[in-house]
Amino acid sequence: MRPISDLPVFRSLAPLWHDPESRALLVTVLVQVTGGTVVFSLIEDWSVIDSFYFCVVTSTTIGYGDFTPTTEVGRLVCVVYIIISVGLVVALLSRIAMGRVERRAAAIEHRKSEPAPSLDA
């Protein structure tokens, strides 16, 4: 059985941890989702799992609509949460994509710089 760190999603996130700006962005997204989970579970009286699900679905702009804030405070918090979380998630996904593109370009450059195999035998 392969270790979980071999899964593609973790291989994509691992280089982020070595870049201080990317690490700060990743931690900020995790704190934002955790904070939103706590806030929505208190305001809307949802379970922690339901609140976490709502935060992830909302911040990734999927928005199934199966959970929606019903209180006025919850709706106002949701507006602020959406504005902040969508920007953070887009920035994080952009960092992940750019890192993958840069690693791919470096691998192609490395292959180009290797000498061609000799046909003399």
N, CA, C and O atoms as a GROMACS GRO file, in nm:
protein
  484
    1MET      N    1   0.084  -0.118   0.000
    1MET     CA    2   0.000   0.000   0.000
    1MET      C    3   0.088   0.124   0.000
    1MET      O    4   0.185   0.133   0.076
    2ARG      N    5   0.053   0.220  -0.087
    2ARG     CA    6   0.132   0.343  -0.099
    2ARG      C    7   0.105   0.436   0.019
    2ARG      O    8  -0.007   0.443   0.068
    3PRO      N    9   0.208   0.507   0.064
    3PRO     CA   10   0.184   0.606   0.169
    3PRO      C   11   0.101   0.721   0.113
    3PRO      O   12   0.104   0.750  -0.007
    4ILE      N   13   0.028   0.786   0.202
    4ILE     CA   14  -0.060   0.896   0.160
    4ILE      C   15   0.018   1.010   0.097
    4ILE      O   16  -0.036   1.083   0.014
    5SER      N   17   0.144   1.026   0.134
    5SER     CA   18   0.225   1.134   0.078
    5SER      C   19   0.257   1.112  -0.070
    5SER      O   20   0.305   1.204  -0.136
    6ASP      N   21   0.231   0.993  -0.123
    6ASP     CA   22   0.254   0.965  -0.265
    6ASP      C   23   0.135   1.005  -0.353
    6ASP      O   24   0.145   1.004  -0.475
    7LEU      N   25   0.023   1.040  -0.290
    7LEU     CA   26  -0.093   1.082  -0.368
    7LEU      C   27  -0.062   1.214  -0.440
    7LEU      O   28   0.007   1.299  -0.385
    8PRO      N   29  -0.112   1.229  -0.563
    8PRO     CA   30  -0.080   1.350  -0.641
    8PRO      C   31  -0.112   1.481  -0.570
    8PRO      O   32  -0.038   1.578  -0.583
    9VAL      N   33  -0.221   1.485  -0.494
    9VAL     CA   34  -0.257   1.610  -0.427
    9VAL      C   35  -0.150   1.649  -0.325
    9VAL      O   36  -0.120   1.768  -0.310
   10PHE      N   37  -0.093   1.553  -0.255
   10PHE     CA   38   0.010   1.583  -0.157
   10PHE      C   39   0.143   1.616  -0.225
   10PHE      O   40   0.220   1.697  -0.174
   11ARG      N   41   0.170   1.552  -0.338
   11ARG     CA   42   0.292   1.587  -0.412
   11ARG      C   43   0.283   1.729  -0.465
   11ARG      O   44   0.385   1.797  -0.476
   12SER      N   45   0.162   1.775  -0.500
   12SER     CA   46   0.145   1.912  -0.547
   12SER      C   47   0.160   2.013  -0.434
   12SER      O   48   0.209   2.123  -0.455
   13LEU      N   49   0.117   1.975  -0.313
   13LEU     CA   50   0.123   2.067  -0.199
   13LEU      C   51   0.259   2.069  -0.131
   13LEU      O   52   0.295   2.169  -0.069
   14ALA      N   53   0.336   1.961  -0.142
   14ALA     CA   54   0.464   1.952  -0.072
   14ALA      C   55   0.559   2.068  -0.108
   14ALA      O   56   0.617   2.126  -0.016
   15PRO      N   57   0.577   2.103  -0.236
   15PRO     CA   58   0.667   2.216  -0.266
   15PRO      C   59   0.618   2.348  -0.209
   15PRO      O   60   0.699   2.438  -0.184
   16LEU      N   61   0.487   2.363  -0.188
   16LEU     CA   62   0.435   2.486  -0.128
   16LEU      C   63   0.493   2.508   0.010
   16LEU      O   64   0.517   2.622   0.052
   17TRP      N   65   0.514   2.400   0.081
   17TRP     CA   66   0.559   2.410   0.219
   17TRP      C   67   0.700   2.466   0.228
   17TRP      O   68   0.738   2.521   0.331
   18HIS      N   69   0.779   2.452   0.121
   18HIS     CA   70   0.917   2.500   0.123
   18HIS      C   71   0.930   2.647   0.084
   18HIS      O   72   1.033   2.709   0.110
   19ASP      N   73   0.827   2.704   0.024
   19ASP     CA   74   0.825   2.845  -0.011
   19ASP      C   75   0.751   2.922   0.098
   19ASP      O   76   0.633   2.895   0.121
   20PRO      N   77   0.817   3.017   0.166
   20PRO     CA   78   0.753   3.086   0.279
   20PRO      C   79   0.621   3.157   0.243
   20PRO      O   80   0.526   3.152   0.321
   21GLU      N   81   0.614   3.222   0.127
   21GLU     CA   82   0.491   3.291   0.089
   21GLU      C   83   0.378   3.191   0.063
   21GLU      O   84   0.264   3.214   0.103
   22SER      N   85   0.410   3.082  -0.004
   22SER     CA   86   0.309   2.980  -0.032
   22SER      C   87   0.263   2.912   0.096
   22SER      O   88   0.145   2.882   0.113
   23ARG      N   89   0.357   2.887   0.186
   23ARG     CA   90   0.323   2.825   0.314
   23ARG      C   91   0.229   2.916   0.393
   23ARG      O   92   0.133   2.869   0.454
   24ALA      N   93   0.256   3.047   0.392
   24ALA     CA   94   0.170   3.142   0.462
   24ALA      C   95   0.030   3.143   0.400
   24ALA      O   96  -0.069   3.151   0.472
   25LEU      N   97   0.022   3.134   0.269
   25LEU     CA   98  -0.107   3.131   0.202
   25LEU      C   99  -0.182   3.003   0.236
   25LEU      O  100  -0.302   3.007   0.263
   26LEU      N  101  -0.114   2.890   0.235
   26LEU     CA  102  -0.177   2.762   0.269
   26LEU      C  103  -0.229   2.763   0.413
   26LEU      O  104  -0.341   2.718   0.439
   27VAL      N  105  -0.149   2.814   0.505
   27VAL     CA  106  -0.190   2.822   0.645
   27VAL      C  107  -0.308   2.918   0.660
   27VAL      O  108  -0.401   2.891   0.736
   28THR      N  109  -0.305   3.029   0.587
   28THR     CA  110  -0.415   3.125   0.592
   28THR      C  111  -0.546   3.062   0.546
   28THR      O  112  -0.650   3.085   0.606
   29VAL      N  113  -0.540   2.984   0.438
   29VAL     CA  114  -0.661   2.916   0.389
   29VAL      C  115  -0.712   2.816   0.493
   29VAL      O  116  -0.832   2.808   0.518
   30LEU      N  117  -0.621   2.741   0.554
   30LEU     CA  118  -0.662   2.645   0.657
   30LEU      C  119  -0.724   2.716   0.777
   30LEU      O  120  -0.825   2.669   0.831
   31VAL      N  121  -0.666   2.827   0.819
   31VAL     CA  122  -0.721   2.905   0.931
   31VAL      C  123  -0.857   2.963   0.893
   31VAL      O  124  -0.950   2.963   0.974
   32GLN      N  125  -0.870   3.011   0.770
   32GLN     CA  126  -0.996   3.068   0.724
   32GLN      C  127  -1.106   2.962   0.722
   32GLN      O  128  -1.218   2.991   0.766
   33VAL      N  129  -1.078   2.843   0.674
   33VAL     CA  130  -1.179   2.736   0.672
   33VAL      C  131  -1.212   2.693   0.815
   33VAL      O  132  -1.329   2.671   0.847
   34THR      N  133  -1.111   2.681   0.900
   34THR     CA  134  -1.135   2.642   1.039
   34THR      C  135  -1.218   2.748   1.111
   34THR      O  136  -1.313   2.716   1.182
   35GLY      N  137  -1.180   2.873   1.093
   35GLY     CA  138  -1.255   2.982   1.156
   35GLY      C  139  -1.398   2.989   1.107
   35GLY      O  140  -1.490   3.007   1.187
   36GLY      N  141  -1.418   2.974   0.978
   36GLY     CA  142  -1.552   2.973   0.922
   36GLY      C  143  -1.634   2.857   0.976
   36GLY      O  144  -1.754   2.872   1.002
   37THR      N  145  -1.570   2.744   0.991
   37THR     CA  146  -1.639   2.626   1.045
   37THR      C  147  -1.692   2.654   1.186
   37THR      O  148  -1.807   2.624   1.217
   38VAL      N  149  -1.607   2.712   1.269
   38VAL     CA  150  -1.647   2.743   1.406
   38VAL      C  151  -1.759   2.847   1.407
   38VAL      O  152  -1.859   2.831   1.477
   39VAL      N  153  -1.743   2.954   1.329
   39VAL     CA  154  -1.840   3.063   1.328
   39VAL      C  155  -1.976   3.014   1.279
   39VAL      O  156  -2.079   3.044   1.341
   40PHE      N  157  -1.978   2.941   1.169
   40PHE     CA  158  -2.107   2.895   1.116
   40PHE      C  159  -2.172   2.790   1.204
   40PHE      O  160  -2.295   2.781   1.211
   41SER      N  161  -2.092   2.709   1.271
   41SER     CA  162  -2.154   2.611   1.362
   41SER      C  163  -2.219   2.682   1.481
   41SER      O  164  -2.319   2.634   1.534
   42LEU      N  165  -2.162   2.794   1.523
   42LEU     CA  166  -2.221   2.870   1.634
   42LEU      C  167  -2.340   2.954   1.589
   42LEU      O  168  -2.445   2.954   1.655
   43ILE      N  169  -2.326   3.025   1.479
   43ILE     CA  170  -2.431   3.116   1.434
   43ILE      C  171  -2.553   3.040   1.381
   43ILE      O  172  -2.667   3.073   1.415
   44GLU      N  173  -2.528   2.940   1.299
   44GLU     CA  174  -2.638   2.870   1.232
   44GLU      C  175  -2.680   2.742   1.305
   44GLU      O  176  -2.775   2.675   1.264
   45ASP      N  177  -2.611   2.708   1.412
   45ASP     CA  178  -2.641   2.589   1.489
   45ASP      C  179  -2.631   2.462   1.404
   45ASP      O  180  -2.712   2.370   1.416
   46TRP      N  181  -2.527   2.459   1.316
   46TRP     CA  182  -2.499   2.342   1.235
   46TRP      C  183  -2.395   2.258   1.306
   46TRP      O  184  -2.325   2.307   1.394
   47SER      N  185  -2.386   2.131   1.270
   47SER     CA  186  -2.279   2.048   1.324
   47SER      C  187  -2.146   2.096   1.267
   47SER      O  188  -2.142   2.169   1.168
   48VAL      N  189  -2.038   2.055   1.330
   48VAL     CA  190  -1.905   2.095   1.282
   48VAL      C  191  -1.882   2.042   1.141
   48VAL      O  192  -1.826   2.113   1.057
   49ILE      N  193  -1.923   1.920   1.114
   49ILE     CA  194  -1.906   1.862   0.981
   49ILE      C  195  -1.987   1.940   0.877
   49ILE      O  196  -1.936   1.969   0.769
   50ASP      N  197  -2.110   1.972   0.909
   50ASP     CA  198  -2.192   2.050   0.816
   50ASP      C  199  -2.132   2.188   0.791
   50ASP      O  200  -2.133   2.237   0.678
   51SER      N  201  -2.081   2.251   0.895
   51SER     CA  202  -2.019   2.383   0.881
   51SER      C  203  -1.892   2.375   0.798
   51SER      O  204  -1.868   2.461   0.713
   52PHE      N  205  -1.812   2.274   0.822
   52PHE     CA  206  -1.689   2.255   0.743
   52PHE      C  207  -1.724   2.234   0.596
   52PHE      O  208  -1.664   2.295   0.508
   53TYR      N  209  -1.820   2.148   0.572
   53TYR     CA  210  -1.867   2.121   0.436
   53TYR      C  211  -1.915   2.250   0.369
   53TYR      O  212  -1.879   2.278   0.254
   54PHE      N  213  -1.994   2.328   0.439
   54PHE     CA  214  -2.044   2.454   0.386
   54PHE      C  215  -1.928   2.548   0.351
   54PHE      O  216  -1.929   2.610   0.245
   55CYS      N  217  -1.830   2.557   0.439
   55CYS     CA  218  -1.716   2.647   0.416
   55CYS      C  219  -1.635   2.606   0.294
   55CYS      O  220  -1.596   2.690   0.213
   56VAL      N  221  -1.610   2.477   0.279
   56VAL     CA  222  -1.533   2.429   0.164
   56VAL      C  223  -1.612   2.448   0.035
   56VAL      O  224  -1.559   2.496  -0.065
   57VAL      N  225  -1.738   2.410   0.036
   57VAL     CA  226  -1.822   2.422  -0.083
   57VAL      C  227  -1.838   2.570  -0.122
   57VAL      O  228  -1.838   2.602  -0.240
   58THR      N  229  -1.852   2.657  -0.026
   58THR     CA  230  -1.868   2.799  -0.053
   58THR      C  231  -1.739   2.862  -0.102
   58THR      O  232  -1.740   2.936  -0.200
   59SER      N  233  -1.627   2.833  -0.036
   59SER     CA  234  -1.501   2.898  -0.073
   59SER      C  235  -1.446   2.848  -0.206
   59SER      O  236  -1.364   2.916  -0.268
   60THR      N  237  -1.489   2.732  -0.250
   60THR     CA  238  -1.446   2.683  -0.381
   60THR      C  239  -1.547   2.717  -0.489
   60THR      O  240  -1.533   2.673  -0.603
   61THR      N  241  -1.648   2.794  -0.456
   61THR     CA  242  -1.755   2.842  -0.544
   61THR      C  243  -1.838   2.729  -0.605
   61THR      O  244  -1.899   2.747  -0.710
   62ILE      N  245  -1.841   2.614  -0.541
   62ILE     CA  246  -1.926   2.505  -0.588
   62ILE      C  247  -2.070   2.537  -0.554
   62ILE      O  248  -2.156   2.538  -0.642
   63GLY      N  249  -2.098   2.564  -0.428
   63GLY     CA  250  -2.228   2.611  -0.386
   63GLY      C  251  -2.346   2.523  -0.422
   63GLY      O  252  -2.429   2.563  -0.503
   64TYR      N  253  -2.355   2.405  -0.367
   64TYR     CA  254  -2.466   2.315  -0.396
   64TYR      C  255  -2.600   2.370  -0.351
   64TYR      O  256  -2.702   2.340  -0.412
   65GLY      N  257  -2.601   2.450  -0.246
   65GLY     CA  258  -2.725   2.508  -0.198
   65GLY      C  259  -2.798   2.424  -0.096
   65GLY      O  260  -2.907   2.459  -0.053
   66ASP      N  261  -2.738   2.310  -0.056
   66ASP     CA  262  -2.805   2.226   0.043
   66ASP      C  263  -2.796   2.286   0.183
   66ASP      O  264  -2.878   2.254   0.269
   67PHE      N  265  -2.698   2.372   0.207
   67PHE     CA  266  -2.688   2.447   0.332
   67PHE      C  267  -2.683   2.594   0.296
   67PHE      O  268  -2.602   2.636   0.213
   68THR      N  269  -2.770   2.671   0.357
   68THR     CA  270  -2.768   2.815   0.338
   68THR      C  271  -2.794   2.881   0.473
   68THR      O  272  -2.875   2.832   0.552
   69PRO      N  273  -2.726   2.992   0.500
   69PRO     CA  274  -2.751   3.062   0.626
   69PRO      C  275  -2.895   3.110   0.633
   69PRO      O  276  -2.949   3.163   0.536
   70THR      N  277  -2.957   3.092   0.748
   70THR     CA  278  -3.097   3.131   0.764
   70THR      C  279  -3.114   3.253   0.853
   70THR      O  280  -3.218   3.318   0.849
   71THR      N  281  -3.013   3.286   0.933
   71THR     CA  282  -3.022   3.403   1.020
   71THR      C  283  -2.963   3.524   0.948
   71THR      O  284  -2.883   3.509   0.856
   72GLU      N  285  -3.004   3.642   0.990
   72GLU     CA  286  -2.951   3.763   0.929
   72GLU      C  287  -2.801   3.777   0.954
   72GLU      O  288  -2.725   3.814   0.864
   73VAL      N  289  -2.759   3.747   1.075
   73VAL     CA  290  -2.616   3.753   1.108
   73VAL      C  291  -2.540   3.652   1.023
   73VAL      O  292  -2.433   3.683   0.970
   74GLY      N  293  -2.595   3.533   1.010
   74GLY     CA  294  -2.530   3.430   0.929
   74GLY      C  295  -2.514   3.472   0.785
   74GLY      O  296  -2.411   3.444   0.723
   75ARG      N  297  -2.615   3.538   0.731
   75ARG     CA  298  -2.607   3.584   0.592
   75ARG      C  299  -2.503   3.694   0.576
   75ARG      O  300  -2.429   3.695   0.477
   76LEU      N  301  -2.496   3.786   0.671
   76LEU     CA  302  -2.394   3.892   0.664
   76LEU      C  303  -2.253   3.834   0.677
   76LEU      O  304  -2.163   3.873   0.603
   77VAL      N  305  -2.236   3.742   0.770
   77VAL     CA  306  -2.105   3.677   0.786
   77VAL      C  307  -2.070   3.601   0.659
   77VAL      O  308  -1.954   3.600   0.617
   78CYS      N  309  -2.169   3.537   0.597
   78CYS     CA  310  -2.147   3.460   0.476
   78CYS      C  311  -2.097   3.550   0.362
   78CYS      O  312  -2.008   3.510   0.286
   79VAL      N  313  -2.153   3.669   0.349
   79VAL     CA  314  -2.110   3.762   0.244
   79VAL      C  315  -1.962   3.795   0.261
   79VAL      O  316  -1.885   3.789   0.165
   80VAL      N  317  -1.922   3.830   0.383
   80VAL     CA  318  -1.782   3.862   0.410
   80VAL      C  319  -1.695   3.738   0.388
   80VAL      O  320  -1.587   3.747   0.330
   81TYR      N  321  -1.744   3.624   0.435
   81TYR     CA  322  -1.669   3.498   0.420
   81TYR      C  323  -1.644   3.466   0.273
   81TYR      O  324  -1.534   3.427   0.235
   82ILE      N  325  -1.746   3.484   0.189
   82ILE     CA  326  -1.732   3.454   0.046
   82ILE      C  327  -1.627   3.545  -0.017
   82ILE      O  328  -1.540   3.497  -0.091
   83ILE      N  329  -1.635   3.673   0.010
   83ILE     CA  330  -1.541   3.769  -0.050
   83ILE      C  331  -1.397   3.733  -0.013
   83ILE      O  332  -1.309   3.734  -0.098
   84ILE      N  333  -1.374   3.702   0.112
   84ILE     CA  334  -1.238   3.670   0.158
   84ILE      C  335  -1.195   3.532   0.110
   84ILE      O  336  -1.085   3.516   0.056
   85SER      N  337  -1.280   3.432   0.129
   85SER     CA  338  -1.238   3.294   0.104
   85SER      C  339  -1.218   3.263  -0.043
   85SER      O  340  -1.126   3.189  -0.078
   86VAL      N  341  -1.301   3.318  -0.130
   86VAL     CA  342  -1.284   3.290  -0.273
   86VAL      C  343  -1.150   3.345  -0.321
   86VAL      O  344  -1.078   3.278  -0.396
   87GLY      N  345  -1.116   3.465  -0.279
   87GLY     CA  346  -0.986   3.523  -0.317
   87GLY      C  347  -0.869   3.439  -0.268
   87GLY      O  348  -0.772   3.418  -0.340
   88LEU      N  349  -0.879   3.393  -0.144
   88LEU     CA  350  -0.770   3.312  -0.088
   88LEU      C  351  -0.757   3.177  -0.160
   88LEU      O  352  -0.646   3.134  -0.191
   89VAL      N  353  -0.868   3.113  -0.187
   89VAL     CA  354  -0.863   2.983  -0.254
   89VAL      C  355  -0.811   2.998  -0.397
   89VAL      O  356  -0.733   2.914  -0.443
   90VAL      N  357  -0.854   3.102  -0.468
   90VAL     CA  358  -0.805   3.125  -0.603
   90VAL      C  359  -0.654   3.151  -0.600
   90VAL      O  360  -0.581   3.099  -0.685
   91ALA      N  361  -0.608   3.229  -0.505
   91ALA     CA  362  -0.464   3.255  -0.493
   91ALA      C  363  -0.387   3.127  -0.464
   91ALA      O  364  -0.280   3.105  -0.521
   92LEU      N  365  -0.441   3.041  -0.377
   92LEU     CA  366  -0.374   2.915  -0.346
   92LEU      C  367  -0.371   2.823  -0.467
   92LEU      O  368  -0.266   2.765  -0.498
   93LEU      N  369  -0.482   2.809  -0.536
   93LEU     CA  370  -0.485   2.723  -0.655
   93LEU      C  371  -0.392   2.777  -0.764
   93LEU      O  372  -0.330   2.700  -0.837
   94SER      N  373  -0.383   2.908  -0.774
   94SER     CA  374  -0.291   2.970  -0.870
   94SER      C  375  -0.146   2.936  -0.836
   94SER      O  376  -0.066   2.906  -0.924
   95ARG      N  377  -0.112   2.942  -0.707
   95ARG     CA  378   0.024   2.906  -0.662
   95ARG      C  379   0.055   2.761  -0.694
   95ARG      O  380   0.164   2.729  -0.741
   96ILE      N  381  -0.041   2.673  -0.669
   96ILE     CA  382  -0.021   2.530  -0.696
   96ILE      C  383   0.002   2.510  -0.846
   96ILE      O  384   0.094   2.438  -0.886
   97ALA      N  385  -0.081   2.573  -0.929
   97ALA     CA  386  -0.068   2.558  -1.074
   97ALA      C  387   0.065   2.614  -1.123
   97ALA      O  388   0.131   2.551  -1.205
   98MET      N  389   0.104   2.730  -1.076
   98MET     CA  390   0.231   2.790  -1.118
   98MET      C  391   0.349   2.703  -1.077
   98MET      O  392   0.445   2.688  -1.153
   99GLY      N  393   0.342   2.646  -0.959
   99GLY     CA  394   0.450   2.557  -0.915
   99GLY      C  395   0.462   2.435  -1.004
   99GLY      O  396   0.573   2.393  -1.038
  100ARG      N  397   0.349   2.379  -1.043
  100ARG     CA  398   0.351   2.263  -1.132
  100ARG      C  399   0.408   2.300  -1.268
  100ARG      O  400   0.487   2.224  -1.325
  101VAL      N  401   0.368   2.416  -1.321
  101VAL     CA  402   0.417   2.461  -1.451
  101VAL      C  403   0.568   2.485  -1.445
  101VAL      O  404   0.641   2.446  -1.536
  102GLU      N  405   0.614   2.548  -1.338
  102GLU     CA  406   0.758   2.575  -1.324
  102GLU      C  407   0.838   2.446  -1.313
  102GLU      O  408   0.945   2.434  -1.374
  103ARG      N  409   0.788   2.349  -1.236
  103ARG     CA  410   0.860   2.222  -1.225
  103ARG      C  411   0.862   2.148  -1.358
  103ARG      O  412   0.962   2.085  -1.393
  104ARG      N  413   0.752   2.155  -1.431
  104ARG     CA  414   0.745   2.090  -1.563
  104ARG      C  415   0.843   2.156  -1.660
  104ARG      O  416   0.914   2.086  -1.733
  105ALA      N  417   0.848   2.289  -1.661
  105ALA     CA  418   0.940   2.362  -1.748
  105ALA      C  419   1.085   2.331  -1.712
  105ALA      O  420   1.169   2.316  -1.800
  106ALA      N  421   1.114   2.322  -1.582
  106ALA     CA  422   1.251   2.289  -1.539
  106ALA      C  423   1.289   2.148  -1.583
  106ALA      O  424   1.403   2.124  -1.623
  107ALA      N  425   1.196   2.055  -1.577
  107ALA     CA  426   1.225   1.917  -1.620
  107ALA      C  427   1.251   1.913  -1.770
  107ALA      O  428   1.339   1.840  -1.816
  108ILE      N  429   1.174   1.989  -1.847
  108ILE     CA  430   1.196   1.993  -1.993
  108ILE      C  431   1.330   2.055  -2.024
  108ILE      O  432   1.403   2.005  -2.110
  109GLU      N  433   1.364   2.164  -1.957
  109GLU     CA  434   1.495   2.228  -1.977
  109GLU      C  435   1.609   2.133  -1.941
  109GLU      O  436   1.711   2.127  -2.010
  110HIS      N  437   1.590   2.059  -1.833
  110HIS     CA  438   1.694   1.964  -1.791
  110HIS      C  439   1.714   1.857  -1.898
  110HIS      O  440   1.828   1.820  -1.927
  111ARG      N  441   1.605   1.808  -1.956
  111ARG     CA  442   1.616   1.707  -2.061
  111ARG      C  443   1.684   1.763  -2.184
  111ARG      O  444   1.761   1.692  -2.250
  112LYS      N  445   1.657   1.889  -2.217
  112LYS     CA  446   1.721   1.951  -2.333
  112LYS      C  447   1.870   1.969  -2.315
  112LYS      O  448   1.947   1.961  -2.411
  113SER      N  449   1.912   1.993  -2.191
  113SER     CA  450   2.054   2.017  -2.165
  113SER      C  451   2.137   1.890  -2.156
  113SER      O  452   2.260   1.895  -2.157
  114GLU      N  453   2.071   1.775  -2.147
  114GLU     CA  454   2.145   1.648  -2.142
  114GLU      C  455   2.198   1.618  -2.282
  114GLU      O  456   2.132   1.645  -2.382
  115PRO      N  457   2.320   1.562  -2.287
  115PRO     CA  458   2.374   1.528  -2.420
  115PRO      C  459   2.291   1.417  -2.485
  115PRO      O  460   2.238   1.328  -2.418
  116ALA      N  461   2.283   1.425  -2.617
  116ALA     CA  462   2.208   1.323  -2.691
  116ALA      C  463   2.282   1.191  -2.682
  116ALA      O  464   2.405   1.188  -2.679
  117PRO      N  465   2.208   1.081  -2.677
  117PRO     CA  466   2.274   0.950  -2.669
  117PRO      C  467   2.356   0.924  -2.796
  117PRO      O  468   2.317   0.959  -2.907
  118SER      N  469   2.468   0.864  -2.773
  118SER     CA  470   2.559   0.836  -2.884
  118SER      C  471   2.512   0.710  -2.957
  118SER      O  472   2.469   0.613  -2.895
  119LEU      N  473   2.522   0.715  -3.092
  119LEU     CA  474   2.486   0.599  -3.171
  119LEU      C  475   2.606   0.508  -3.197
  119LEU      O  476   2.592   0.401  -3.256
  120ASP      N  477   2.724   0.552  -3.154
  120ASP     CA  478   2.846   0.471  -3.170
  120ASP      C  479   2.844   0.359  -3.070
  120ASP      O  480   2.830   0.382  -2.950
  121ALA      N  481   2.859   0.239  -3.117
  121ALA     CA  482   2.865   0.127  -3.025
  121ALA      C  483   2.962   0.024  -3.070
  121ALA      O  484   2.980  -0.077  -3.003
   0.00000   0.00000   0.00000
